[in-house]
Amino acid sequence: MDVTTSDGGSWRIGTGAESAWIADGTSVGLTIISAIPPVFERYATIVVPEDDDVAWEVLDRALVSVLRVEPAKQRWWLGYLDSGADDIVFPEASRVTLYANWHYVLVEAGPEQALSWRKLTWRQRRSLPDLIFPTDRSWLVSRLFDDDWICVGGPAGLVHKLLRHPDLKTRRVELGQDATPPGHIAI
């Protein structure tokens, strides 16, 4: 299924076929595999800012600047969680089910759309999609609904860049380790 935006753009809506690898590879718990399948070379978490719109925008741009070169010129799948509170961008689109029976709208697009389709508001504390991965599945970024951090899996080089980026509070995580950043509480 495709959806058309007001500016005339046409976007492919994902199905369970595009997200099955995530559903099949994750399980409920406190380790990184609650959000990221154990198929990557390295894993990390990135702490999201509290109620500071400027810090959110800095995080969004920093994260996308690192992701857009891994690999470059590739389409991304953008997943928007249907939480009832956040904008899912295409409310009429079909949903895929992931994690703890949560429903996402999955759209094939790219970095520009990831940065622009959802805007921060006083009610909505998320601007980037809740789920992002390239069509080749070489990395995955996931922010679970009740977490105040983002989980990442990907090549060692990507995680290294995230760890070194001055605008990101990134921590490397091992597969069996609790993914909860120090000072945070997993709900």
Residue frames as qw, qx, qy, qz and C-alpha x, y, z in Angstrom:
[[0.000, 0.889, 0.459, 0.000, 0.00, 0.00, 0.00],
 [0.387, 0.198, -0.007, 0.901, 1.15, 3.52, -0.77],
 [0.094, -0.829, -0.448, 0.321, 0.01, 6.76, 0.83],
 [0.387, 0.556, 0.185, 0.712, 0.20, 10.22, -0.73],
 [0.308, -0.468, -0.358, 0.747, 1.09, 13.35, 1.19],
 [0.201, 0.872, 0.319, -0.312, -0.35, 16.83, 0.63],
 [0.029, -0.744, 0.409, 0.527, 2.80, 17.82, -1.29],
 [0.762, 0.484, -0.261, -0.343, 2.18, 15.00, -3.79],
 [0.054, 0.498, -0.863, 0.070, 4.81, 12.59, -2.41],
 [0.901, -0.081, -0.261, -0.338, 3.98, 8.89, -2.46],
 [0.145, -0.550, 0.761, -0.313, 5.27, 6.63, 0.31],
 [0.661, -0.006, -0.733, -0.159, 5.26, 2.85, 0.64],
 [0.633, -0.509, 0.304, -0.498, 3.67, 1.49, 3.81],
 [0.165, 0.369, -0.909, 0.095, 5.44, -1.49, 5.37],
 [0.852, -0.221, -0.276, -0.385, 3.94, -4.81, 6.34],
 [0.812, -0.497, 0.299, -0.063, 4.92, -7.57, 8.70],
 [0.901, 0.310, 0.015, 0.303, 7.36, -8.81, 6.06],
 [0.339, 0.728, -0.247, 0.542, 9.61, -5.76, 6.59],
 [0.305, -0.662, 0.418, -0.542, 9.50, -5.97, 10.39],
 [0.952, -0.184, -0.200, -0.143, 9.38, -9.75, 11.03],
 [0.685, 0.281, -0.457, 0.492, 13.13, -9.89, 11.67],
 [0.088, -0.447, 0.412, -0.789, 12.63, -7.49, 14.61],
 [0.771, -0.302, 0.050, -0.559, 9.58, -9.31, 15.99],
 [0.955, 0.027, -0.293, 0.019, 11.32, -12.69, 15.72],
 [0.641, 0.301, -0.425, 0.563, 14.59, -11.47, 17.27],
 [0.090, -0.448, 0.372, -0.808, 13.41, -9.52, 20.32],
 [0.544, -0.418, -0.727, 0.034, 11.96, -10.53, 23.66],
 [0.376, -0.845, -0.076, -0.373, 10.60, -8.75, 26.72],
 [0.802, -0.319, -0.233, 0.447, 13.26, -8.00, 29.33],
 [0.245, -0.922, 0.048, 0.295, 15.90, -5.51, 30.43],
 [0.582, -0.243, 0.484, 0.607, 18.68, -6.45, 27.99],
 [0.107, 0.430, -0.356, -0.823, 19.24, -4.76, 24.63],
 [0.056, -0.097, -0.891, -0.441, 17.33, -7.56, 22.89],
 [0.172, 0.588, 0.667, -0.425, 14.11, -6.16, 24.28],
 [0.304, 0.806, 0.057, -0.505, 14.47, -3.58, 21.47],
 [0.333, 0.701, -0.548, -0.313, 17.21, -4.83, 19.13],
 [0.994, 0.071, -0.052, -0.072, 17.62, -8.37, 17.71],
 [0.586, -0.623, 0.453, 0.252, 20.95, -10.05, 18.54],
 [0.814, 0.440, 0.288, 0.246, 22.24, -9.89, 14.96],
 [0.255, 0.936, -0.127, 0.207, 24.58, -6.89, 15.12],
 [0.670, 0.292, -0.415, 0.542, 28.26, -6.45, 15.84],
 [0.219, 0.007, -0.473, 0.853, 27.75, -3.76, 18.53],
 [0.269, -0.726, -0.607, -0.179, 24.98, -2.24, 20.67],
 [0.216, 0.074, -0.296, 0.928, 24.46, 1.04, 22.52],
 [0.100, -0.783, -0.607, 0.091, 21.94, 3.21, 24.30],
 [0.200, 0.327, 0.041, 0.923, 21.51, 6.96, 23.89],
 [0.102, -0.518, -0.625, 0.575, 19.91, 8.97, 26.68],
 [0.099, 0.665, 0.462, 0.578, 17.18, 11.33, 25.51],
 [0.082, 0.206, -0.298, 0.929, 16.89, 14.81, 27.04],
 [0.044, 0.488, 0.740, -0.461, 14.17, 15.72, 29.47],
 [0.251, 0.824, 0.506, -0.047, 11.75, 18.54, 28.63],
 [0.176, -0.678, 0.242, 0.671, 14.08, 20.69, 26.54],
 [0.716, 0.641, 0.247, -0.123, 13.03, 21.22, 22.92],
 [0.253, 0.851, -0.449, -0.100, 16.44, 22.59, 21.91],
 [0.345, -0.447, 0.825, -0.016, 18.22, 19.52, 23.33],
 [0.744, 0.285, 0.588, -0.140, 15.73, 17.26, 21.52],
 [0.599, 0.790, -0.028, -0.129, 16.43, 18.96, 18.23],
 [0.016, 0.755, -0.654, -0.042, 20.20, 18.69, 18.78],
 [0.557, -0.179, 0.808, -0.073, 19.88, 14.97, 19.58],
 [0.747, 0.510, 0.390, -0.172, 17.68, 14.33, 16.53],
 [0.477, 0.841, -0.240, -0.090, 20.04, 16.08, 14.14],
 [0.168, -0.649, 0.742, -0.011, 23.16, 14.50, 15.66],
 [0.664, -0.015, 0.741, -0.104, 21.73, 10.98, 15.51],
 [0.727, 0.622, 0.271, -0.101, 20.49, 11.35, 11.93],
 [0.250, 0.863, -0.423, -0.122, 23.82, 12.89, 10.84],
 [0.309, -0.439, 0.844, 0.020, 25.60, 9.71, 11.98],
 [0.670, 0.223, 0.691, -0.152, 22.97, 7.32, 10.60],
 [0.606, 0.731, 0.070, -0.306, 22.70, 8.89, 7.15],
 [0.271, 0.708, -0.630, -0.166, 26.24, 7.78, 6.22],
 [0.248, -0.264, 0.921, -0.140, 25.70, 4.15, 7.34],
 [0.507, 0.036, 0.473, 0.719, 25.24, 3.26, 4.42],
 [0.123, 0.434, -0.040, -0.892, 24.67, 6.39, 2.40],
 [0.394, 0.224, -0.467, -0.759, 21.99, 6.77, -0.30],
 [0.209, -0.169, -0.961, -0.065, 19.73, 4.05, 1.04],
 [0.493, -0.494, -0.282, -0.658, 16.03, 4.25, 1.88],
 [0.025, -0.152, 0.780, -0.607, 15.00, 3.88, 5.52],
 [0.426, -0.521, -0.705, -0.224, 12.01, 2.30, 7.20],
 [0.097, -0.291, 0.356, -0.883, 10.49, 4.76, 9.68],
 [0.403, -0.404, -0.821, -0.033, 8.24, 3.30, 12.37],
 [0.220, -0.370, 0.175, -0.885, 5.75, 5.42, 14.29],
 [0.131, -0.189, -0.915, 0.333, 4.25, 3.87, 17.42],
 [0.375, -0.511, -0.426, -0.646, 0.48, 4.19, 17.72],
 [0.268, -0.089, -0.715, 0.639, 0.49, 5.16, 21.40],
 [0.129, -0.778, -0.613, -0.045, -2.59, 7.35, 21.19],
 [0.281, -0.847, -0.101, 0.440, -0.51, 10.36, 22.24],
 [0.292, -0.480, 0.461, 0.687, 2.17, 10.73, 19.56],
 [0.566, 0.604, -0.153, -0.540, 1.69, 11.59, 15.89],
 [0.738, -0.034, 0.650, 0.177, 1.87, 8.46, 13.72],
 [0.065, -0.384, 0.478, 0.787, 2.12, 10.63, 10.57],
 [0.395, 0.016, -0.654, -0.645, -0.22, 8.44, 8.44],
 [0.462, -0.081, 0.633, -0.616, -3.21, 7.59, 10.67],
 [0.822, 0.275, 0.006, -0.499, -5.06, 5.78, 7.86],
 [0.448, 0.496, -0.739, -0.088, -2.15, 3.40, 7.17],
 [0.916, -0.208, -0.331, -0.089, -2.11, -0.26, 8.21],
 [0.384, -0.767, 0.466, -0.219, -0.06, -1.23, 11.27],
 [0.696, 0.213, -0.669, 0.152, 2.60, -3.83, 12.08],
 [0.730, -0.655, 0.000, -0.195, 2.84, -5.40, 15.53],
 [0.569, 0.427, -0.542, 0.447, 6.15, -5.44, 17.43],
 [0.056, 0.344, -0.629, 0.695, 7.54, -5.82, 20.93],
 [0.127, 0.175, 0.825, -0.523, 4.83, -6.04, 23.62],
 [0.220, 0.587, 0.769, 0.124, 1.97, -6.15, 21.08],
 [0.006, 0.672, 0.064, -0.738, 2.51, -2.49, 20.13],
 [0.594, 0.622, 0.482, 0.164, 1.26, -1.22, 16.77],
 [0.269, -0.518, 0.274, 0.765, 3.45, 0.83, 14.42],
 [0.622, 0.765, 0.110, -0.127, 2.92, 2.56, 11.10],
 [0.630, -0.320, 0.465, 0.534, 5.98, 1.62, 9.02],
 [0.483, 0.855, 0.093, -0.164, 6.85, 3.90, 6.08],
 [0.759, 0.053, 0.241, 0.602, 9.71, 3.65, 3.59],
 [0.125, 0.989, 0.067, 0.051, 11.30, 7.10, 3.36],
 [0.685, 0.355, -0.237, 0.590, 14.63, 8.64, 4.39],
 [0.450, -0.209, -0.400, 0.770, 16.58, 10.93, 6.72],
 [0.067, -0.198, -0.091, -0.974, 14.82, 14.11, 5.64],
 [0.585, -0.428, -0.448, -0.524, 11.41, 12.66, 6.44],
 [0.662, -0.313, -0.584, 0.351, 12.69, 11.24, 9.75],
 [0.307, -0.132, -0.272, 0.902, 13.64, 14.78, 10.76],
 [0.145, -0.032, -0.123, -0.981, 10.57, 16.58, 9.44],
 [0.399, -0.339, -0.718, -0.459, 7.40, 14.49, 9.54],
 [0.553, -0.644, -0.522, 0.083, 6.80, 14.66, 13.28],
 [0.125, 0.632, -0.207, 0.736, 7.20, 17.88, 15.25],
 [0.314, -0.182, -0.706, 0.608, 7.70, 18.32, 18.98],
 [0.317, -0.633, -0.253, -0.660, 4.71, 19.80, 20.77],
 [0.316, -0.477, 0.516, -0.637, 3.86, 20.33, 24.42],
 [0.888, -0.108, 0.223, -0.388, 2.01, 16.97, 24.32],
 [0.951, 0.288, -0.070, 0.090, 4.38, 15.03, 22.12],
 [0.416, -0.791, 0.420, 0.156, 7.88, 14.39, 23.45],
 [0.680, -0.059, 0.615, 0.394, 9.15, 12.51, 20.39],
 [0.372, 0.720, -0.176, -0.559, 10.12, 13.98, 17.08],
 [0.170, 0.387, -0.846, -0.324, 12.13, 11.23, 15.41],
 [0.804, -0.076, -0.436, -0.397, 10.31, 8.03, 14.51],
 [0.730, -0.507, 0.379, -0.258, 10.23, 5.40, 17.25],
 [0.829, -0.051, 0.512, 0.218, 11.90, 2.88, 14.93],
 [0.397, 0.816, -0.299, -0.295, 14.43, 3.49, 12.13],
 [0.671, -0.263, 0.627, 0.296, 16.38, 1.03, 9.98],
 [0.236, 0.513, -0.514, -0.646, 17.76, 1.01, 6.44],
 [0.861, 0.235, -0.131, -0.431, 16.36, -1.33, 3.83],
 [0.638, 0.371, -0.667, 0.103, 19.47, -3.53, 4.09],
 [0.795, -0.566, -0.170, -0.133, 18.92, -3.91, 7.88],
 [0.642, 0.341, -0.412, 0.549, 22.56, -3.04, 8.63],
 [0.115, 0.064, -0.551, 0.824, 21.53, -1.13, 11.78],
 [0.338, -0.633, -0.644, -0.265, 18.45, -0.52, 13.89],
 [0.010, 0.173, -0.378, 0.909, 17.41, 2.37, 16.13],
 [0.441, -0.513, -0.684, -0.271, 14.49, 1.81, 18.49],
 [0.113, -0.230, 0.468, -0.846, 12.96, 3.86, 21.26],
 [0.264, -0.385, -0.884, -0.001, 10.50, 1.79, 23.23],
 [0.237, -0.733, -0.406, -0.492, 7.36, 3.56, 24.40],
 [0.593, -0.787, -0.156, -0.065, 8.15, 3.69, 28.11],
 [0.771, -0.194, -0.021, 0.607, 11.93, 4.25, 27.96],
 [0.033, 0.981, -0.034, -0.187, 13.80, 7.55, 28.16],
 [0.287, -0.558, 0.641, 0.442, 16.65, 6.21, 26.04],
 [0.738, 0.525, -0.227, -0.358, 17.16, 4.98, 22.51],
 [0.772, -0.245, 0.566, 0.155, 18.57, 1.53, 21.72],
 [0.473, 0.726, -0.386, -0.316, 20.91, 1.00, 18.76],
 [0.808, -0.155, 0.531, 0.203, 22.41, -2.04, 17.08],
 [0.599, 0.790, -0.090, -0.094, 24.78, -1.97, 14.13],
 [0.796, 0.364, -0.251, 0.414, 28.34, -2.22, 12.87],
 [0.643, -0.431, -0.228, 0.590, 31.20, -1.41, 15.25],
 [0.324, 0.163, 0.150, 0.920, 32.04, 1.72, 13.24],
 [0.262, -0.635, -0.391, -0.613, 28.54, 3.14, 13.64],
 [0.653, -0.674, -0.335, 0.088, 28.47, 2.55, 17.39],
 [0.610, -0.182, -0.076, 0.768, 31.96, 4.06, 17.69],
 [0.110, 0.389, 0.232, 0.884, 30.75, 7.23, 15.90],
 [0.468, -0.702, -0.382, -0.378, 27.75, 7.45, 18.23],
 [0.726, -0.499, -0.273, 0.386, 29.99, 7.03, 21.29],
 [0.507, -0.105, 0.038, 0.855, 32.30, 9.82, 20.11],
 [0.047, 0.649, 0.391, 0.651, 29.62, 12.30, 19.01],
 [0.170, 0.070, -0.452, 0.873, 29.72, 15.29, 21.40],
 [0.441, -0.149, -0.006, -0.885, 25.95, 15.88, 21.25],
 [0.813, -0.157, -0.450, -0.335, 24.94, 12.31, 22.13],
 [0.428, -0.512, 0.638, -0.385, 25.03, 10.69, 25.58],
 [0.856, 0.207, -0.407, -0.243, 25.84, 7.22, 24.31],
 [0.485, -0.496, 0.696, -0.185, 26.87, 4.12, 26.25],
 [0.475, 0.263, -0.796, -0.267, 28.00, 0.83, 24.74],
 [0.755, -0.200, 0.392, -0.486, 25.94, -2.17, 25.86],
 [0.039, 0.244, -0.956, -0.159, 26.72, -5.89, 25.65],
 [0.505, -0.177, -0.676, -0.506, 24.04, -8.44, 24.74],
 [0.554, -0.377, -0.731, 0.127, 23.50, -9.90, 28.23],
 [0.229, -0.075, -0.377, 0.895, 23.83, -6.57, 30.03],
 [0.061, 0.758, 0.567, -0.317, 20.92, -4.53, 31.41],
 [0.378, 0.481, 0.341, 0.714, 20.39, -1.85, 28.76],
 [0.240, -0.916, -0.320, -0.033, 19.00, 0.66, 31.28],
 [0.392, 0.606, -0.255, 0.643, 21.38, 3.63, 31.42],
 [0.422, -0.205, -0.590, 0.657, 22.77, 4.47, 34.90],
 [0.059, 0.189, 0.284, -0.938, 20.37, 6.70, 36.81],
 [0.516, 0.017, -0.355, -0.780, 17.35, 5.64, 34.74],
 [0.498, 0.003, 0.766, -0.408, 14.53, 3.25, 35.58],
 [0.210, -0.029, -0.829, -0.518, 13.12, 0.61, 33.27],
 [0.561, 0.016, 0.323, -0.763, 9.35, 0.48, 33.52]]
